[in-house]
Every structure is written in C-alpha cells, then in structure tokens.
Amino acid sequence: MQFRDLGWLVTLADVGHMTDAAAVLRTSQPTLSRALARVEAELDARLFERVPSGLHTTPAGRKAVEAARDLTARYQRLRRDLAADVDPDGGVVRLAFLDSIATSLVPRVLGAVHVAAPGLRVELAQEPGHEILADLDRGEADLAILSPEPEGGYGWLGLQEERLALVVPPRHRLAGRDRVALSELEGEEMVTAPEGFGYRRLVDGLLRETGVSTVVSFQSQDLATIEGLVAAGLGVAILPETFAGASGSTGVRITTPGARRTIGLAWRTDRDLSPPVLRFRDLVRERF
C-alpha cells in the first residue's frame, strides 16, 4: 500500500463513484481500481460494495475511511509544520524563561520580536533555571532566557544586568540604612530560593565569598513571594532591586562587589538551530 492510496480511499468514499473519483484525482479508472484492490488485499477486507449507482462503503470500509481521513490530515499538518520550520518568519520557536522575569524582560523581548517578525509563533515555558537547562539539553526548548550564564556547551547573549538589594522588613535594624555590606548579615534569618535553583546558587555564592553564615527561614521558587515573606517579618532576602518594597518591605543597596544578576538568552551550541530560531535570536541581538 502507498500512502497516496489512503487519500484516494477518502476521495472514493466522498465521491461514491469510481469514474467520478478518478476524474477528481486526475488519474485513470484502472489505476484507481488497482489502488483500491491493493488496499483491500493488504487489509484483508472488502471496503466498498459495487452497486449500479456507484460505491457504498461496507462497515469495514467506514472504519478504514475514518482512519485514512485521520492519517492524511495528520500528514498534511506534518508537512505544514515542517515547512514552517524552515520559514524564518513563520515557524515555531520554543522559548523557556525564568518565573522572575515573566512580567518584565520577557514581554519586552517578545514585543520587539513580534514587531519585526509577526508571523513567528513562540511557544512559552515558564519554569525554574535547572528545568530550563534540562529542556534545552533534551531539545524540548530551542532558546532560554535565564540567569546565570550556564557552563558548558551553551551559546550566550547577555540581555540585562540587575543590581541586587538587601530586602528587609520595615522595622528591621537595617531598614533605615542607605547601603549595607553583606558581611553585616552574619546570623540573619534568610528567605531564599530552594536548593538547586540558579538564583539560590547566586545568593549562596555571594554569601560564601563574603564569609557570612545565615540561617534559612523560608524557601520559595518565586521571588515576589520571597519579598512578601520578608515584608511579613519572616527574614531578610537578597533580591533584584525591582522587587524591593513591592508589598511593604524595605530595600537597602548592597555595596559588596558582584551583587548583580545577569540575565541572557541561551541555546545549545552542539546542534543546528532552525531558521525561525536563528531569526528570533538575531532579532534579539539587534534590539538588546
């Protein structure tokens, strides 16, 4: 059986007449008859009853036609999807990004790309950094906006650098300060991200380099939630400055060198990027 035979089978069922179906398909009646005989022989079932008025589907034929209709439709979708993959202005880009930039950087990136290439379809996945890298490695994401820059076989395009601040409850001993060194946090209760998260590694690295020991009081994957816990008096946190004060906390500028978060666009360098993905990346590079 040839795949073409399935489409011909659907046409035969829709038209209900061998001669008319052959005309629709622009083939000869003997060729169409041989195709039908080939399908019936392979399925070991009679699919049509020949009657004076044309063809009627048998119960087996109705099942076969339904399956053939589904398979041909899926095949056409596959062809359209594959064609879109090579169209730099009309294909699909799978973009993963961090929760903490969902309402800031990501909309600006998507907006800039959409203006230049409105036909590009972007499928979004909002997830933690370690899951983003796993998706890139498995090929389930084409590009990712994350922090920090990953080590290993990744390309990197820096997009934004954020200054970090110490976020404290409004009545904390450091709340009235203009600036603070991380060395002053010895013994503080810290609200932070769970272990394994990229942001947790960033904060732990800063504290380790300073030689400071803190106690983790609460953990959350969401930086906005961390700020809310701090505002409720449940500890202090190191967060991007934009989060300070969102729900009543107080932000204090950190003087310790390196208290910054760099966010960028990453991709795997060990596999070829499709034309739509290259188009998206190049547009981001031009505009950021």
HELIX and SHEET records of a PDB file:
HELIX    1   1 PHE A    3  VAL A   15  1                                  13    
HELIX    2   2 MET A   18  LEU A   25  1                                   8    
HELIX    3   3 GLN A   29  LEU A   43  1                                  15    
HELIX    4   4 PRO A   59  ASP A   85  1                                  27    
HELIX    5   5 ASP A   99  ILE A  101  5                                   3    
HELIX    6   6 LEU A  105  ALA A  116  1                                  12    
HELIX    7   7 GLY A  129  ARG A  138  1                                  10    
HELIX    8   8 LEU A  182  LEU A  185  5                                   4    
HELIX    9   9 GLY A  198  THR A  210  1                                  13    
HELIX   10  10 LEU A  223  ALA A  231  1                                   9    
HELIX   11  11 GLU A  241  PHE A  243  5                                   3    
HELIX   12  12 PRO A  275  ARG A  287  1                                  13    
SHEET    1   A 2 PHE A  48  VAL A  51  0                                        
SHEET    2   A 2 GLY A  54  THR A  57 -1                                        
SHEET    1   B 6 ARG A 121  GLN A 126  0                                        
SHEET    2   B 6 VAL A  92  PHE A  97  1                                        
SHEET    3   B 6 LEU A 143  LEU A 146  1                                        
SHEET    4   B 6 ARG A 260  ARG A 268 -1                                        
SHEET    5   B 6 TYR A 154  VAL A 168 -1                                        
SHEET    6   B 6 ALA A 237  PRO A 240 -1                                        
SHEET    1   C 7 ARG A 121  GLN A 126  0                                        
SHEET    2   C 7 VAL A  92  PHE A  97  1                                        
SHEET    3   C 7 LEU A 143  LEU A 146  1                                        
SHEET    4   C 7 ARG A 260  ARG A 268 -1                                        
SHEET    5   C 7 TYR A 154  VAL A 168 -1                                        
SHEET    6   C 7 THR A 250  ILE A 254 -1                                        
SHEET    7   C 7 ARG A 179  VAL A 180  1                                        
SHEET    1   D 2 GLU A 189  THR A 192  0                                        
SHEET    2   D 2 VAL A 215  GLN A 219  1                                        
END                                                                             
